[in-house]
Amino acid sequence: MRLPIIKHLVTNDSMDAVTLATAVDVLIELSEARGVKDEEMDAIGELVSNCEGAIAVMEDITKNNTSIKDALNGFMKRVIGSTDHE
């Protein structure tokens, strides 16, 4: 998961949560294809996590009227906090 990629998706006016959710569905379907190699699976997983992160940030912005900067920072704090407990 990379914050610059998530920020790019969030600030791109042609992207919305529905478009990203569709992209996630396509990527997941691709991951289930026969013959997908491990390195391809890793790349798909990274793309899915970035899209899902962008969706979460977009939801925070719209539901809580959070600024983009605060929504991105809050999201990364939650991600880092969840990995600290593992």
PDB file with one MODEL, atoms N, CA, C and O in Angstrom:
MODEL        1
ATOM      1  N   MET A   1       0.852  -1.166   0.000  1.00  0.00           N
ATOM      2  CA  MET A   1       0.000   0.000   0.000  1.00  0.00           C
ATOM      3  C   MET A   1       0.902   1.234   0.000  1.00  0.00           C
ATOM      4  O   MET A   1       1.797   1.374   0.834  1.00  0.00           O
ATOM      5  N   ARG A   2       0.642   2.116  -0.952  1.00  0.00           N
ATOM      6  CA  ARG A   2       1.497   3.291  -1.094  1.00  0.00           C
ATOM      7  C   ARG A   2       0.654   4.559  -1.077  1.00  0.00           C
ATOM      8  O   ARG A   2      -0.242   4.741  -1.901  1.00  0.00           O
ATOM      9  N   LEU A   3       0.959   5.424  -0.126  1.00  0.00           N
ATOM     10  CA  LEU A   3       0.200   6.657   0.048  1.00  0.00           C
ATOM     11  C   LEU A   3       0.187   7.548  -1.198  1.00  0.00           C
ATOM     12  O   LEU A   3      -0.867   8.099  -1.516  1.00  0.00           O
ATOM     13  N   PRO A   4       1.307   7.719  -1.924  1.00  0.00           N
ATOM     14  CA  PRO A   4       1.235   8.567  -3.119  1.00  0.00           C
ATOM     15  C   PRO A   4       0.253   8.045  -4.170  1.00  0.00           C
ATOM     16  O   PRO A   4      -0.397   8.831  -4.859  1.00  0.00           O
ATOM     17  N   ILE A   5       0.149   6.736  -4.291  1.00  0.00           N
ATOM     18  CA  ILE A   5      -0.801   6.159  -5.255  1.00  0.00           C
ATOM     19  C   ILE A   5      -2.225   6.383  -4.784  1.00  0.00           C
ATOM     20  O   ILE A   5      -3.093   6.752  -5.576  1.00  0.00           O
ATOM     21  N   ILE A   6      -2.472   6.166  -3.506  1.00  0.00           N
ATOM     22  CA  ILE A   6      -3.809   6.393  -2.949  1.00  0.00           C
ATOM     23  C   ILE A   6      -4.195   7.859  -3.109  1.00  0.00           C
ATOM     24  O   ILE A   6      -5.321   8.170  -3.498  1.00  0.00           O
ATOM     25  N   LYS A   7      -3.268   8.752  -2.811  1.00  0.00           N
ATOM     26  CA  LYS A   7      -3.536  10.194  -2.949  1.00  0.00           C
ATOM     27  C   LYS A   7      -3.864  10.526  -4.395  1.00  0.00           C
ATOM     28  O   LYS A   7      -4.790  11.294  -4.657  1.00  0.00           O
ATOM     29  N   HIS A   8      -3.121   9.960  -5.335  1.00  0.00           N
ATOM     30  CA  HIS A   8      -3.390  10.211  -6.745  1.00  0.00           C
ATOM     31  C   HIS A   8      -4.810   9.782  -7.119  1.00  0.00           C
ATOM     32  O   HIS A   8      -5.519  10.512  -7.812  1.00  0.00           O
ATOM     33  N   LEU A   9      -5.214   8.619  -6.668  1.00  0.00           N
ATOM     34  CA  LEU A   9      -6.561   8.131  -6.981  1.00  0.00           C
ATOM     35  C   LEU A   9      -7.628   9.013  -6.348  1.00  0.00           C
ATOM     36  O   LEU A   9      -8.652   9.295  -6.972  1.00  0.00           O
ATOM     37  N   VAL A  10      -7.395   9.448  -5.114  1.00  0.00           N
ATOM     38  CA  VAL A  10      -8.374  10.270  -4.393  1.00  0.00           C
ATOM     39  C   VAL A  10      -8.514  11.649  -5.036  1.00  0.00           C
ATOM     40  O   VAL A  10      -9.619  12.187  -5.115  1.00  0.00           O
ATOM     41  N   THR A  11      -7.414  12.216  -5.491  1.00  0.00           N
ATOM     42  CA  THR A  11      -7.454  13.580  -6.034  1.00  0.00           C
ATOM     43  C   THR A  11      -7.747  13.632  -7.527  1.00  0.00           C
ATOM     44  O   THR A  11      -7.879  14.719  -8.091  1.00  0.00           O
ATOM     45  N   ASN A  12      -7.850  12.487  -8.171  1.00  0.00           N
ATOM     46  CA  ASN A  12      -8.165  12.432  -9.594  1.00  0.00           C
ATOM     47  C   ASN A  12      -9.677  12.612  -9.761  1.00  0.00           C
ATOM     48  O   ASN A  12     -10.462  11.779  -9.309  1.00  0.00           O
ATOM     49  N   ASP A  13     -10.070  13.698 -10.407  1.00  0.00           N
ATOM     50  CA  ASP A  13     -11.495  14.016 -10.540  1.00  0.00           C
ATOM     51  C   ASP A  13     -12.282  12.989 -11.345  1.00  0.00           C
ATOM     52  O   ASP A  13     -13.505  12.921 -11.223  1.00  0.00           O
ATOM     53  N   SER A  14     -11.604  12.192 -12.165  1.00  0.00           N
ATOM     54  CA  SER A  14     -12.326  11.206 -12.966  1.00  0.00           C
ATOM     55  C   SER A  14     -12.528   9.890 -12.213  1.00  0.00           C
ATOM     56  O   SER A  14     -13.166   8.974 -12.732  1.00  0.00           O
ATOM     57  N   MET A  15     -11.991   9.789 -10.994  1.00  0.00           N
ATOM     58  CA  MET A  15     -12.137   8.579 -10.181  1.00  0.00           C
ATOM     59  C   MET A  15     -13.197   8.804  -9.106  1.00  0.00           C
ATOM     60  O   MET A  15     -13.282   9.883  -8.519  1.00  0.00           O
ATOM     61  N   ASP A  16     -13.983   7.797  -8.863  1.00  0.00           N
ATOM     62  CA  ASP A  16     -14.898   7.815  -7.721  1.00  0.00           C
ATOM     63  C   ASP A  16     -14.914   6.413  -7.119  1.00  0.00           C
ATOM     64  O   ASP A  16     -14.330   5.482  -7.673  1.00  0.00           O
ATOM     65  N   ALA A  17     -15.584   6.275  -5.987  1.00  0.00           N
ATOM     66  CA  ALA A  17     -15.573   4.997  -5.279  1.00  0.00           C
ATOM     67  C   ALA A  17     -16.175   3.871  -6.112  1.00  0.00           C
ATOM     68  O   ALA A  17     -15.719   2.730  -6.030  1.00  0.00           O
ATOM     69  N   VAL A  18     -17.185   4.175  -6.905  1.00  0.00           N
ATOM     70  CA  VAL A  18     -17.823   3.145  -7.738  1.00  0.00           C
ATOM     71  C   VAL A  18     -16.852   2.655  -8.810  1.00  0.00           C
ATOM     72  O   VAL A  18     -16.757   1.453  -9.056  1.00  0.00           O
ATOM     73  N   THR A  19     -16.141   3.566  -9.440  1.00  0.00           N
ATOM     74  CA  THR A  19     -15.159   3.192 -10.461  1.00  0.00           C
ATOM     75  C   THR A  19     -14.060   2.335  -9.849  1.00  0.00           C
ATOM     76  O   THR A  19     -13.654   1.327 -10.427  1.00  0.00           O
ATOM     77  N   LEU A  20     -13.582   2.741  -8.676  1.00  0.00           N
ATOM     78  CA  LEU A  20     -12.531   1.972  -8.015  1.00  0.00           C
ATOM     79  C   LEU A  20     -13.036   0.593  -7.585  1.00  0.00           C
ATOM     80  O   LEU A  20     -12.311  -0.396  -7.685  1.00  0.00           O
ATOM     81  N   ALA A  21     -14.270   0.531  -7.110  1.00  0.00           N
ATOM     82  CA  ALA A  21     -14.834  -0.763  -6.715  1.00  0.00           C
ATOM     83  C   ALA A  21     -14.940  -1.693  -7.923  1.00  0.00           C
ATOM     84  O   ALA A  21     -14.712  -2.897  -7.806  1.00  0.00           O
ATOM     85  N   THR A  22     -15.282  -1.140  -9.067  1.00  0.00           N
ATOM     86  CA  THR A  22     -15.326  -1.933 -10.292  1.00  0.00           C
ATOM     87  C   THR A  22     -13.933  -2.443 -10.649  1.00  0.00           C
ATOM     88  O   THR A  22     -13.763  -3.601 -11.032  1.00  0.00           O
ATOM     89  N   ALA A  23     -12.944  -1.569 -10.518  1.00  0.00           N
ATOM     90  CA  ALA A  23     -11.558  -1.980 -10.791  1.00  0.00           C
ATOM     91  C   ALA A  23     -11.135  -3.109  -9.861  1.00  0.00           C
ATOM     92  O   ALA A  23     -10.471  -4.053 -10.290  1.00  0.00           O
ATOM     93  N   VAL A  24     -11.516  -3.017  -8.588  1.00  0.00           N
ATOM     94  CA  VAL A  24     -11.197  -4.074  -7.620  1.00  0.00           C
ATOM     95  C   VAL A  24     -11.840  -5.384  -8.045  1.00  0.00           C
ATOM     96  O   VAL A  24     -11.203  -6.436  -7.990  1.00  0.00           O
ATOM     97  N   ASP A  25     -13.094  -5.326  -8.466  1.00  0.00           N
ATOM     98  CA  ASP A  25     -13.784  -6.545  -8.921  1.00  0.00           C
ATOM     99  C   ASP A  25     -13.055  -7.184 -10.108  1.00  0.00           C
ATOM    100  O   ASP A  25     -12.895  -8.403 -10.161  1.00  0.00           O
ATOM    101  N   VAL A  26     -12.621  -6.365 -11.044  1.00  0.00           N
ATOM    102  CA  VAL A  26     -11.903  -6.879 -12.216  1.00  0.00           C
ATOM    103  C   VAL A  26     -10.583  -7.511 -11.785  1.00  0.00           C
ATOM    104  O   VAL A  26     -10.234  -8.599 -12.242  1.00  0.00           O
ATOM    105  N   LEU A  27      -9.853  -6.832 -10.910  1.00  0.00           N
ATOM    106  CA  LEU A  27      -8.564  -7.361 -10.452  1.00  0.00           C
ATOM    107  C   LEU A  27      -8.729  -8.677  -9.697  1.00  0.00           C
ATOM    108  O   LEU A  27      -7.931  -9.599  -9.870  1.00  0.00           O
ATOM    109  N   ILE A  28      -9.750  -8.764  -8.872  1.00  0.00           N
ATOM    110  CA  ILE A  28      -9.990 -10.003  -8.137  1.00  0.00           C
ATOM    111  C   ILE A  28     -10.334 -11.131  -9.104  1.00  0.00           C
ATOM    112  O   ILE A  28      -9.870 -12.260  -8.942  1.00  0.00           O
ATOM    113  N   GLU A  29     -11.139 -10.826 -10.095  1.00  0.00           N
ATOM    114  CA  GLU A  29     -11.476 -11.831 -11.109  1.00  0.00           C
ATOM    115  C   GLU A  29     -10.213 -12.293 -11.840  1.00  0.00           C
ATOM    116  O   GLU A  29     -10.040 -13.485 -12.095  1.00  0.00           O
ATOM    117  N   LEU A  30      -9.334 -11.349 -12.175  1.00  0.00           N
ATOM    118  CA  LEU A  30      -8.064 -11.697 -12.818  1.00  0.00           C
ATOM    119  C   LEU A  30      -7.221 -12.608 -11.935  1.00  0.00           C
ATOM    120  O   LEU A  30      -6.589 -13.544 -12.424  1.00  0.00           O
ATOM    121  N   SER A  31      -7.215 -12.335 -10.644  1.00  0.00           N
ATOM    122  CA  SER A  31      -6.393 -13.127  -9.727  1.00  0.00           C
ATOM    123  C   SER A  31      -6.846 -14.575  -9.653  1.00  0.00           C
ATOM    124  O   SER A  31      -6.075 -15.452  -9.262  1.00  0.00           O
ATOM    125  N   GLU A  32      -8.085 -14.825 -10.023  1.00  0.00           N
ATOM    126  CA  GLU A  32      -8.622 -16.174  -9.969  1.00  0.00           C
ATOM    127  C   GLU A  32      -8.407 -16.945 -11.273  1.00  0.00           C
ATOM    128  O   GLU A  32      -8.788 -18.110 -11.386  1.00  0.00           O
ATOM    129  N   ALA A  33      -7.791 -16.279 -12.257  1.00  0.00           N
ATOM    130  CA  ALA A  33      -7.543 -16.937 -13.544  1.00  0.00           C
ATOM    131  C   ALA A  33      -6.462 -18.014 -13.394  1.00  0.00           C
ATOM    132  O   ALA A  33      -5.521 -17.882 -12.612  1.00  0.00           O
ATOM    133  N   ARG A  34      -6.631 -19.038 -14.144  1.00  0.00           N
ATOM    134  CA  ARG A  34      -5.666 -20.134 -14.126  1.00  0.00           C
ATOM    135  C   ARG A  34      -4.327 -19.658 -14.687  1.00  0.00           C
ATOM    136  O   ARG A  34      -4.290 -18.962 -15.701  1.00  0.00           O
ATOM    137  N   GLY A  35      -3.255 -20.024 -14.046  1.00  0.00           N
ATOM    138  CA  GLY A  35      -1.932 -19.703 -14.555  1.00  0.00           C
ATOM    139  C   GLY A  35      -1.352 -18.383 -14.083  1.00  0.00           C
ATOM    140  O   GLY A  35      -0.285 -17.981 -14.547  1.00  0.00           O
ATOM    141  N   VAL A  36      -2.027 -17.701 -13.176  1.00  0.00           N
ATOM    142  CA  VAL A  36      -1.474 -16.450 -12.658  1.00  0.00           C
ATOM    143  C   VAL A  36      -0.272 -16.787 -11.785  1.00  0.00           C
ATOM    144  O   VAL A  36      -0.370 -17.593 -10.860  1.00  0.00           O
ATOM    145  N   LYS A  37       0.862 -16.163 -12.089  1.00  0.00           N
ATOM    146  CA  LYS A  37       2.106 -16.435 -11.371  1.00  0.00           C
ATOM    147  C   LYS A  37       2.141 -15.664 -10.055  1.00  0.00           C
ATOM    148  O   LYS A  37       1.403 -14.696  -9.866  1.00  0.00           O
ATOM    149  N   ASP A  38       3.005 -16.106  -9.156  1.00  0.00           N
ATOM    150  CA  ASP A  38       3.107 -15.486  -7.834  1.00  0.00           C
ATOM    151  C   ASP A  38       3.402 -13.993  -7.919  1.00  0.00           C
ATOM    152  O   ASP A  38       2.775 -13.201  -7.215  1.00  0.00           O
ATOM    153  N   GLU A  39       4.346 -13.595  -8.771  1.00  0.00           N
ATOM    154  CA  GLU A  39       4.685 -12.181  -8.870  1.00  0.00           C
ATOM    155  C   GLU A  39       3.534 -11.364  -9.452  1.00  0.00           C
ATOM    156  O   GLU A  39       3.362 -10.197  -9.100  1.00  0.00           O
ATOM    157  N   GLU A  40       2.751 -11.966 -10.332  1.00  0.00           N
ATOM    158  CA  GLU A  40       1.559 -11.305 -10.861  1.00  0.00           C
ATOM    159  C   GLU A  40       0.506 -11.167  -9.763  1.00  0.00           C
ATOM    160  O   GLU A  40      -0.167 -10.142  -9.658  1.00  0.00           O
ATOM    161  N   MET A  41       0.375 -12.204  -8.956  1.00  0.00           N
ATOM    162  CA  MET A  41      -0.568 -12.163  -7.843  1.00  0.00           C
ATOM    163  C   MET A  41      -0.181 -11.068  -6.850  1.00  0.00           C
ATOM    164  O   MET A  41      -1.046 -10.365  -6.326  1.00  0.00           O
ATOM    165  N   ASP A  42       1.109 -10.927  -6.596  1.00  0.00           N
ATOM    166  CA  ASP A  42       1.578  -9.859  -5.705  1.00  0.00           C
ATOM    167  C   ASP A  42       1.220  -8.486  -6.258  1.00  0.00           C
ATOM    168  O   ASP A  42       0.763  -7.617  -5.516  1.00  0.00           O
ATOM    169  N   ALA A  43       1.423  -8.289  -7.548  1.00  0.00           N
ATOM    170  CA  ALA A  43       1.108  -7.000  -8.181  1.00  0.00           C
ATOM    171  C   ALA A  43      -0.393  -6.724  -8.119  1.00  0.00           C
ATOM    172  O   ALA A  43      -0.809  -5.600  -7.838  1.00  0.00           O
ATOM    173  N   ILE A  44      -1.193  -7.737  -8.379  1.00  0.00           N
ATOM    174  CA  ILE A  44      -2.648  -7.576  -8.307  1.00  0.00           C
ATOM    175  C   ILE A  44      -3.055  -7.219  -6.881  1.00  0.00           C
ATOM    176  O   ILE A  44      -3.883  -6.333  -6.671  1.00  0.00           O
ATOM    177  N   GLY A  45      -2.477  -7.901  -5.910  1.00  0.00           N
ATOM    178  CA  GLY A  45      -2.791  -7.623  -4.511  1.00  0.00           C
ATOM    179  C   GLY A  45      -2.440  -6.198  -4.124  1.00  0.00           C
ATOM    180  O   GLY A  45      -3.189  -5.547  -3.395  1.00  0.00           O
ATOM    181  N   GLU A  46      -1.311  -5.713  -4.603  1.00  0.00           N
ATOM    182  CA  GLU A  46      -0.893  -4.328  -4.326  1.00  0.00           C
ATOM    183  C   GLU A  46      -1.875  -3.339  -4.947  1.00  0.00           C
ATOM    184  O   GLU A  46      -2.243  -2.347  -4.318  1.00  0.00           O
ATOM    185  N   LEU A  47      -2.296  -3.607  -6.176  1.00  0.00           N
ATOM    186  CA  LEU A  47      -3.271  -2.732  -6.836  1.00  0.00           C
ATOM    187  C   LEU A  47      -4.601  -2.727  -6.098  1.00  0.00           C
ATOM    188  O   LEU A  47      -5.208  -1.671  -5.916  1.00  0.00           O
ATOM    189  N   VAL A  48      -5.054  -3.894  -5.677  1.00  0.00           N
ATOM    190  CA  VAL A  48      -6.311  -3.989  -4.938  1.00  0.00           C
ATOM    191  C   VAL A  48      -6.218  -3.209  -3.627  1.00  0.00           C
ATOM    192  O   VAL A  48      -7.139  -2.470  -3.281  1.00  0.00           O
ATOM    193  N   SER A  49      -5.118  -3.367  -2.900  1.00  0.00           N
ATOM    194  CA  SER A  49      -5.004  -2.675  -1.611  1.00  0.00           C
ATOM    195  C   SER A  49      -4.951  -1.162  -1.808  1.00  0.00           C
ATOM    196  O   SER A  49      -5.501  -0.423  -0.991  1.00  0.00           O
ATOM    197  N   ASN A  50      -4.306  -0.685  -2.867  1.00  0.00           N
ATOM    198  CA  ASN A  50      -4.292   0.752  -3.135  1.00  0.00           C
ATOM    199  C   ASN A  50      -5.682   1.270  -3.492  1.00  0.00           C
ATOM    200  O   ASN A  50      -6.082   2.340  -3.033  1.00  0.00           O
ATOM    201  N   CYS A  51      -6.413   0.527  -4.299  1.00  0.00           N
ATOM    202  CA  CYS A  51      -7.782   0.933  -4.652  1.00  0.00           C
ATOM    203  C   CYS A  51      -8.690   0.924  -3.434  1.00  0.00           C
ATOM    204  O   CYS A  51      -9.470   1.854  -3.229  1.00  0.00           O
ATOM    205  N   GLU A  52      -8.593  -0.124  -2.625  1.00  0.00           N
ATOM    206  CA  GLU A  52      -9.418  -0.204  -1.410  1.00  0.00           C
ATOM    207  C   GLU A  52      -9.062   0.926  -0.443  1.00  0.00           C
ATOM    208  O   GLU A  52      -9.943   1.489   0.207  1.00  0.00           O
ATOM    209  N   GLY A  53      -7.781   1.254  -0.348  1.00  0.00           N
ATOM    210  CA  GLY A  53      -7.366   2.372   0.491  1.00  0.00           C
ATOM    211  C   GLY A  53      -7.960   3.676   0.006  1.00  0.00           C
ATOM    212  O   GLY A  53      -8.436   4.482   0.806  1.00  0.00           O
ATOM    213  N   ALA A  54      -7.937   3.889  -1.295  1.00  0.00           N
ATOM    214  CA  ALA A  54      -8.517   5.108  -1.864  1.00  0.00           C
ATOM    215  C   ALA A  54     -10.017   5.177  -1.604  1.00  0.00           C
ATOM    216  O   ALA A  54     -10.549   6.251  -1.322  1.00  0.00           O
ATOM    217  N   ILE A  55     -10.695   4.052  -1.696  1.00  0.00           N
ATOM    218  CA  ILE A  55     -12.136   4.020  -1.406  1.00  0.00           C
ATOM    219  C   ILE A  55     -12.387   4.412   0.046  1.00  0.00           C
ATOM    220  O   ILE A  55     -13.296   5.195   0.323  1.00  0.00           O
ATOM    221  N   ALA A  56     -11.599   3.882   0.972  1.00  0.00           N
ATOM    222  CA  ALA A  56     -11.763   4.209   2.393  1.00  0.00           C
ATOM    223  C   ALA A  56     -11.526   5.694   2.644  1.00  0.00           C
ATOM    224  O   ALA A  56     -12.258   6.319   3.411  1.00  0.00           O
ATOM    225  N   VAL A  57     -10.516   6.256   2.008  1.00  0.00           N
ATOM    226  CA  VAL A  57     -10.228   7.686   2.173  1.00  0.00           C
ATOM    227  C   VAL A  57     -11.368   8.519   1.584  1.00  0.00           C
ATOM    228  O   VAL A  57     -11.797   9.497   2.195  1.00  0.00           O
ATOM    229  N   MET A  58     -11.859   8.140   0.408  1.00  0.00           N
ATOM    230  CA  MET A  58     -12.971   8.867  -0.209  1.00  0.00           C
ATOM    231  C   MET A  58     -14.209   8.841   0.682  1.00  0.00           C
ATOM    232  O   MET A  58     -14.910   9.845   0.810  1.00  0.00           O
ATOM    233  N   GLU A  59     -14.474   7.689   1.296  1.00  0.00           N
ATOM    234  CA  GLU A  59     -15.626   7.583   2.194  1.00  0.00           C
ATOM    235  C   GLU A  59     -15.465   8.490   3.401  1.00  0.00           C
ATOM    236  O   GLU A  59     -16.427   9.130   3.827  1.00  0.00           O
ATOM    237  N   ASP A  60     -14.255   8.555   3.963  1.00  0.00           N
ATOM    238  CA  ASP A  60     -13.998   9.439   5.095  1.00  0.00           C
ATOM    239  C   ASP A  60     -14.229  10.898   4.700  1.00  0.00           C
ATOM    240  O   ASP A  60     -14.807  11.671   5.465  1.00  0.00           O
ATOM    241  N   ILE A  61     -13.777  11.264   3.513  1.00  0.00           N
ATOM    242  CA  ILE A  61     -13.931  12.639   3.037  1.00  0.00           C
ATOM    243  C   ILE A  61     -15.410  12.989   2.879  1.00  0.00           C
ATOM    244  O   ILE A  61     -15.844  14.054   3.318  1.00  0.00           O
ATOM    245  N   THR A  62     -16.175  12.111   2.264  1.00  0.00           N
ATOM    246  CA  THR A  62     -17.576  12.424   1.990  1.00  0.00           C
ATOM    247  C   THR A  62     -18.473  12.270   3.214  1.00  0.00           C
ATOM    248  O   THR A  62     -19.343  13.109   3.446  1.00  0.00           O
ATOM    249  N   LYS A  63     -18.278  11.224   3.993  1.00  0.00           N
ATOM    250  CA  LYS A  63     -19.154  10.976   5.142  1.00  0.00           C
ATOM    251  C   LYS A  63     -18.862  11.886   6.323  1.00  0.00           C
ATOM    252  O   LYS A  63     -19.778  12.290   7.039  1.00  0.00           O
ATOM    253  N   ASN A  64     -17.582  12.213   6.532  1.00  0.00           N
ATOM    254  CA  ASN A  64     -17.194  12.986   7.712  1.00  0.00           C
ATOM    255  C   ASN A  64     -16.729  14.394   7.378  1.00  0.00           C
ATOM    256  O   ASN A  64     -16.313  15.142   8.262  1.00  0.00           O
ATOM    257  N   ASN A  65     -16.801  14.758   6.087  1.00  0.00           N
ATOM    258  CA  ASN A  65     -16.362  16.073   5.642  1.00  0.00           C
ATOM    259  C   ASN A  65     -14.911  16.347   6.059  1.00  0.00           C
ATOM    260  O   ASN A  65     -14.553  17.467   6.424  1.00  0.00           O
ATOM    261  N   THR A  66     -14.097  15.305   5.996  1.00  0.00           N
ATOM    262  CA  THR A  66     -12.688  15.379   6.368  1.00  0.00           C
ATOM    263  C   THR A  66     -11.891  15.933   5.193  1.00  0.00           C
ATOM    264  O   THR A  66     -12.212  15.652   4.039  1.00  0.00           O
ATOM    265  N   SER A  67     -10.863  16.712   5.476  1.00  0.00           N
ATOM    266  CA  SER A  67      -9.997  17.202   4.399  1.00  0.00           C
ATOM    267  C   SER A  67      -9.233  16.018   3.809  1.00  0.00           C
ATOM    268  O   SER A  67      -9.072  14.984   4.458  1.00  0.00           O
ATOM    269  N   ILE A  68      -8.771  16.180   2.587  1.00  0.00           N
ATOM    270  CA  ILE A  68      -8.010  15.111   1.935  1.00  0.00           C
ATOM    271  C   ILE A  68      -6.781  14.761   2.759  1.00  0.00           C
ATOM    272  O   ILE A  68      -6.495  13.588   2.995  1.00  0.00           O
ATOM    273  N   LYS A  69      -6.060  15.779   3.192  1.00  0.00           N
ATOM    274  CA  LYS A  69      -4.838  15.554   3.965  1.00  0.00           C
ATOM    275  C   LYS A  69      -5.131  14.784   5.249  1.00  0.00           C
ATOM    276  O   LYS A  69      -4.436  13.819   5.568  1.00  0.00           O
ATOM    277  N   ASP A  70      -6.161  15.207   5.987  1.00  0.00           N
ATOM    278  CA  ASP A  70      -6.497  14.529   7.246  1.00  0.00           C
ATOM    279  C   ASP A  70      -7.012  13.110   7.008  1.00  0.00           C
ATOM    280  O   ASP A  70      -6.726  12.200   7.786  1.00  0.00           O
ATOM    281  N   ALA A  71      -7.769  12.929   5.933  1.00  0.00           N
ATOM    282  CA  ALA A  71      -8.288  11.592   5.627  1.00  0.00           C
ATOM    283  C   ALA A  71      -7.145  10.643   5.266  1.00  0.00           C
ATOM    284  O   ALA A  71      -7.135   9.490   5.698  1.00  0.00           O
ATOM    285  N   LEU A  72      -6.185  11.126   4.475  1.00  0.00           N
ATOM    286  CA  LEU A  72      -5.031  10.298   4.112  1.00  0.00           C
ATOM    287  C   LEU A  72      -4.188   9.964   5.340  1.00  0.00           C
ATOM    288  O   LEU A  72      -3.791   8.815   5.536  1.00  0.00           O
ATOM    289  N   ASN A  73      -3.917  10.972   6.160  1.00  0.00           N
ATOM    290  CA  ASN A  73      -3.122  10.739   7.371  1.00  0.00           C
ATOM    291  C   ASN A  73      -3.827   9.787   8.329  1.00  0.00           C
ATOM    292  O   ASN A  73      -3.197   8.899   8.904  1.00  0.00           O
ATOM    293  N   GLY A  74      -5.120   9.969   8.499  1.00  0.00           N
ATOM    294  CA  GLY A  74      -5.889   9.088   9.384  1.00  0.00           C
ATOM    295  C   GLY A  74      -5.892   7.657   8.889  1.00  0.00           C
ATOM    296  O   GLY A  74      -5.772   6.717   9.676  1.00  0.00           O
ATOM    297  N   PHE A  75      -6.027   7.494   7.588  1.00  0.00           N
ATOM    298  CA  PHE A  75      -6.023   6.159   7.011  1.00  0.00           C
ATOM    299  C   PHE A  75      -4.688   5.468   7.258  1.00  0.00           C
ATOM    300  O   PHE A  75      -4.654   4.317   7.693  1.00  0.00           O
ATOM    301  N   MET A  76      -3.593   6.163   6.982  1.00  0.00           N
ATOM    302  CA  MET A  76      -2.276   5.559   7.169  1.00  0.00           C
ATOM    303  C   MET A  76      -2.009   5.257   8.646  1.00  0.00           C
ATOM    304  O   MET A  76      -1.365   4.256   8.962  1.00  0.00           O
ATOM    305  N   LYS A  77      -2.485   6.091   9.536  1.00  0.00           N
ATOM    306  CA  LYS A  77      -2.324   5.802  10.970  1.00  0.00           C
ATOM    307  C   LYS A  77      -3.067   4.521  11.342  1.00  0.00           C
ATOM    308  O   LYS A  77      -2.563   3.712  12.121  1.00  0.00           O
ATOM    309  N   ARG A  78      -4.270   4.337  10.785  1.00  0.00           N
ATOM    310  CA  ARG A  78      -5.015   3.106  11.067  1.00  0.00           C
ATOM    311  C   ARG A  78      -4.300   1.896  10.491  1.00  0.00           C
ATOM    312  O   ARG A  78      -4.262   0.842  11.127  1.00  0.00           O
ATOM    313  N   VAL A  79      -3.732   2.028   9.301  1.00  0.00           N
ATOM    314  CA  VAL A  79      -3.010   0.920   8.675  1.00  0.00           C
ATOM    315  C   VAL A  79      -1.778   0.572   9.498  1.00  0.00           C
ATOM    316  O   VAL A  79      -1.535  -0.598   9.793  1.00  0.00           O
ATOM    317  N   ILE A  80      -1.009   1.574   9.865  1.00  0.00           N
ATOM    318  CA  ILE A  80       0.194   1.337  10.654  1.00  0.00           C
ATOM    319  C   ILE A  80      -0.172   0.756  12.012  1.00  0.00           C
ATOM    320  O   ILE A  80       0.514  -0.141  12.502  1.00  0.00           O
ATOM    321  N   GLY A  81      -1.232   1.247  12.622  1.00  0.00           N
ATOM    322  CA  GLY A  81      -1.694   0.722  13.914  1.00  0.00           C
ATOM    323  C   GLY A  81      -2.122  -0.727  13.815  1.00  0.00           C
ATOM    324  O   GLY A  81      -1.903  -1.505  14.743  1.00  0.00           O
ATOM    325  N   SER A  82      -2.731  -1.097  12.700  1.00  0.00           N
ATOM    326  CA  SER A  82      -3.176  -2.494  12.553  1.00  0.00           C
ATOM    327  C   SER A  82      -2.015  -3.430  12.319  1.00  0.00           C
ATOM    328  O   SER A  82      -2.089  -4.601  12.693  1.00  0.00           O
ATOM    329  N   THR A  83      -0.935  -2.948  11.706  1.00  0.00           N
ATOM    330  CA  THR A  83       0.217  -3.819  11.485  1.00  0.00           C
ATOM    331  C   THR A  83       1.095  -3.911  12.716  1.00  0.00           C
ATOM    332  O   THR A  83       1.866  -4.863  12.842  1.00  0.00           O
ATOM    333  N   ASP A  84       1.005  -2.949  13.636  1.00  0.00           N
ATOM    334  CA  ASP A  84       1.778  -2.997  14.868  1.00  0.00           C
ATOM    335  C   ASP A  84       1.301  -4.107  15.796  1.00  0.00           C
ATOM    336  O   ASP A  84       2.062  -4.588  16.635  1.00  0.00           O
ATOM    337  N   HIS A  85       0.043  -4.515  15.645  1.00  0.00           N
ATOM    338  CA  HIS A  85      -0.543  -5.515  16.551  1.00  0.00           C
ATOM    339  C   HIS A  85      -0.303  -6.933  16.092  1.00  0.00           C
ATOM    340  O   HIS A  85      -0.677  -7.876  16.789  1.00  0.00           O
ATOM    341  N   GLU A  86       0.316  -7.109  14.931  1.00  0.00           N
ATOM    342  CA  GLU A  86       0.525  -8.463  14.402  1.00  0.00           C
ATOM    343  C   GLU A  86       1.764  -9.095  14.986  1.00  0.00           C
ATOM    344  O   GLU A  86       2.092 -10.233  14.652  1.00  0.00           O
TER     345      GLU A  86
ENDMDL
END
